[in-house]
């Protein structure tokens, strides 16, 4: 039964940082979702990946002509660790809009309290009392996706032809649905000339060692800032391997707890400016990436495998010289 929505109460409280006085944000409490737009100062533009609504990063982020940034968060009320409370005749959803330069438990540098209040419908019954209500489980039943994107990351690529040295945006995601918050990781990716990996087939390692972007050290590949924990963007530089042939990218995807990282559950890329490996989701924990140059093994062996894995194959053709893509083939994805 859907909620009736008549009014919304929005509260904003600055709890830290004098710079927050210049922040400007707007909240729309929609029927099943919340939309927050936040204009941030130019100083925060380069730190857009550290802006959060609950635990979610911006759905979109753009730089304004003034140099300021506009972060937009548009998420379902059941996502982003938004807290729900039922009291009297009201359903109350609350969360925080924050800028966190450092990992928890360190406090946010900027924090706004957000609250949406809806009138409770007549005859409403708590979901867990309804027979056959689906509960979230930490394993099984997840739906994964993987695709090649166009240059400006606004949609699927119209071609699978890439000149040598150009960048290939690869997107992967896991559907959240009714599951607890999930972190999508690329555990391993290799390029091969066959749709099925064979022991005799030549391969080119892209991601190895449980999440280390090895190609970023020899080339210029990198991860882009996340727009959501359940998705990841790999900006892969086209490499010298099987030129002119069809190349298959084989990847193992893992769904994991977004609050927990370890040497086996991570996304690390190499920052050439510093000469160091960096953890995509929290640079302050980049020590977890030190093993990328050796072997990433946990101190204690788990009794059972953790996380949920899925194997994907994406086909593309790499060319030695740029060509027109008007007549090129469509991207093909095998699940």
Secondary structure by P-SEA (a helix, b strand, c coil): cbbbbcbbbbbbbbccccccccccccccccccbbbbbbbbcccccccccccccccccccbbbbccccbbbbbbbbccccccbbbbbcccbbbbbbbbccccccccccccbbbbbbbbbccccccccccccccbbbbbcccbbbbbbbbbccccccccccccccccbbbbbbbbbbbccccbbbbbbcbbbbcccccccccbbbbbcccccccccccccccccccccccccbbbbbccccccccccbbbbbbbbbbcccccccccbbbbbbccccccccccccccccccccccccccccccccccccbbbbbbbbbbbbbcbbbbccccccccccc
